[in-house]
């Protein structure tokens, strides 16, 4: 959406909403490159988990002022939400509940909490942009600058579960060790405050 409020002020808006959910349970197998064997793990129970790697809600609102004297400035606010961690498929097979230790008793409430897909916090990002141009004889000199993530906000853009703790026994030992998770999820983070300045000459 774009609307010219006045001859100098323009507003823009963008909206995207989705519910991207896995709807089947694919077969899972792993190949050992050392001896070329293939191990079948059966179905991975992925139905109901959300597609990872992107926010499923995204909204943006911007306002821009362009002065007749050849300078302009704009700002926008962006909201991103419903972003999820990528789950480890092997942890959603029956292998997760298999143990060689007969003393291991599965606490289903704990198992459910370990297998619950992490949802990242929603967040707002604010950006500024502006520019100015000058006419000097037959030349045009221009200046363009922007500042992204003005508030220097720290946010997760994605991540994935590690597959090393592919059983309840290992997962539970890691969660109850009393320290940080040894094989916890790996996260990706967006940039903090960034700047760009561009100067150009046309002739």
C-alpha positions in Angstrom: 0.0 0.0 0.0 1.2 3.5 -0.9 -0.6 6.7 -0.5 0.4 10.3 -1.2 -1.0 12.3 1.7 0.2 15.6 0.4 2.5 16.8 -2.4 5.5 16.2 -0.1 4.4 13.4 2.3 3.9 9.8 1.4 2.9 6.8 3.6 3.5 3.2 2.8 2.4 -0.1 4.4 3.2 -3.7 3.9 1.5 -6.8 5.5 2.2 -10.5 5.3 0.4 -13.2 7.3 0.8 -17.0 7.1 0.4 -20.2 9.0 3.0 -22.5 7.5 2.6 -25.9 9.2 3.9 -29.3 8.4 1.0 -31.7 7.6 2.6 -35.1 7.3 5.1 -37.5 8.9 7.9 -38.3 6.5 10.0 -41.4 6.6 13.5 -40.8 8.0 16.7 -42.8 7.2 20.4 -42.1 7.7 23.3 -43.2 5.6 26.7 -44.1 7.1 29.3 -43.0 4.6 31.9 -45.1 6.3 30.4 -48.5 5.5 27.5 -47.4 3.1 24.8 -48.7 5.4 21.4 -47.2 5.7 19.5 -47.2 9.0 15.7 -46.7 8.8 14.2 -44.8 11.7 10.6 -45.0 10.5 8.2 -42.0 10.7 9.3 -38.7 12.0 6.3 -37.2 13.8 6.4 -33.7 12.4 2.7 -33.0 11.9 1.8 -29.8 13.6 5.3 -28.3 13.7 5.8 -24.9 12.1 8.0 -24.2 9.1 11.2 -22.6 10.4 13.5 -20.0 8.9 11.2 -17.1 8.5 8.7 -15.0 10.4 5.1 -16.0 9.6 3.9 -12.5 10.4 5.5 -9.3 9.0 4.2 -5.8 9.0 5.8 -2.5 8.0 4.7 1.1 8.1 6.7 4.0 6.6 6.4 7.7 6.2 8.5 9.9 3.8 8.9 13.6 3.3 10.3 15.0 0.1 11.1 18.7 0.2 10.9 20.8 -3.0 14.5 21.9 -2.3 15.7 18.5 -3.1 16.2 16.8 0.2 14.1 14.0 1.7 13.9 11.9 4.8 11.9 8.7 5.7 11.3 6.4 8.6 9.7 3.0 8.9 8.7 0.6 11.7 8.7 -3.1 11.1 7.1 -5.9 13.1 8.2 -9.5 12.8 6.5 -12.4 14.6 5.8 -16.1 14.6 9.3 -17.2 13.9 10.2 -20.8 15.0 13.3 -22.9 15.7 14.1 -25.6 13.1 13.5 -29.0 14.9 15.7 -32.0 14.7 13.7 -34.7 12.8 15.5 -37.7 14.3 14.3 -36.6 17.8 10.7 -37.0 16.6 11.1 -40.7 15.8 10.6 -43.7 18.1 14.3 -43.8 18.5 14.0 -40.8 20.9 12.4 -43.1 23.5 14.8 -46.0 23.0 17.5 -46.7 25.6 20.0 -49.4 26.4 19.7 -48.6 30.1 16.7 -50.5 31.6 16.8 -48.0 34.6 15.8 -45.1 32.3 12.2 -44.1 32.9 10.7 -41.6 30.5 8.9 -38.7 32.1 6.5 -37.9 29.3 5.9 -34.3 30.6 9.6 -33.7 30.4 9.9 -35.3 27.0 7.0 -33.1 25.7 8.8 -30.0 27.0 12.1 -31.0 25.4 10.3 -31.7 22.0 8.2 -28.5 22.1 9.2 -26.3 19.2 10.7 -23.0 20.4 8.9 -19.8 19.2 11.1 -16.8 19.1 10.1 -13.5 20.6 8.3 -11.0 18.3 10.1 -7.7 17.8 10.0 -4.2 16.2 12.8 -2.7 14.1 13.1 1.0 13.2 15.0 2.4 10.2 15.8 5.9 9.0 16.8 7.0 5.5 17.4 10.3 3.9 19.2 12.2 1.2 20.0 15.5 -0.5 21.1 16.5 -4.0 22.7 19.7 -5.3 23.0 21.0 -8.9 26.4 22.5 -9.6 26.6 23.7 -13.2 26.0 20.7 -15.4 26.8 18.3 -12.5 24.5 16.7 -9.8 26.0 15.8 -6.5 24.0 13.6 -4.2 24.1 12.3 -0.7 22.2 9.2 0.5 22.3 7.8 4.0 20.4 5.2 6.1 20.5 3.8 9.6 18.9 0.3 10.1 17.9 -1.0 13.5 18.1 2.4 15.1 17.6 1.2 18.6 20.3 -1.5 18.3 17.9 -4.2 19.2 19.2 -7.8 19.6 17.0 -10.4 18.0 17.0 -14.0 16.7 16.4 -14.6 13.0 16.5 -18.4 13.1 18.3 -21.4 14.4 18.2 -25.2 14.7 18.1 -28.0 17.2 21.2 -30.2 17.3 20.7 -33.9 16.5 23.4 -35.2 18.9 20.9 -35.7 21.8 18.7 -37.9 19.7 17.3 -39.8 22.7 15.3 -38.9 25.8 18.1 -40.2 28.0 20.7 -37.9 26.5 18.4 -35.0 26.3 17.3 -35.4 30.0 20.9 -35.7 31.2 21.8 -32.5 29.3 18.8 -30.6 30.7 19.4 -31.7 34.3 23.1 -31.3 34.4 22.8 -28.0 36.2 24.8 -26.0 33.6 24.2 -24.6 30.1 23.0 -27.1 27.6 26.0 -28.8 26.0 24.1 -29.7 22.8 21.5 -26.9 23.0 20.0 -25.2 19.9 22.2 -23.0 17.7 20.8 -19.5 17.0 21.3 -16.9 14.2 21.0 -13.3 15.1 20.3 -10.2 13.0 22.6 -7.2 12.8 22.6 -4.5 15.4 22.6 -0.9 14.4 24.1 -0.5 10.9 24.9 2.6 8.8 25.4 3.4 5.2 26.5 6.6 3.5 26.6 7.0 -0.3 27.9 10.0 -2.2 27.5 10.2 -5.9 28.3 12.5 -8.9 26.4 12.5 -12.2 27.6 14.3 -15.3 
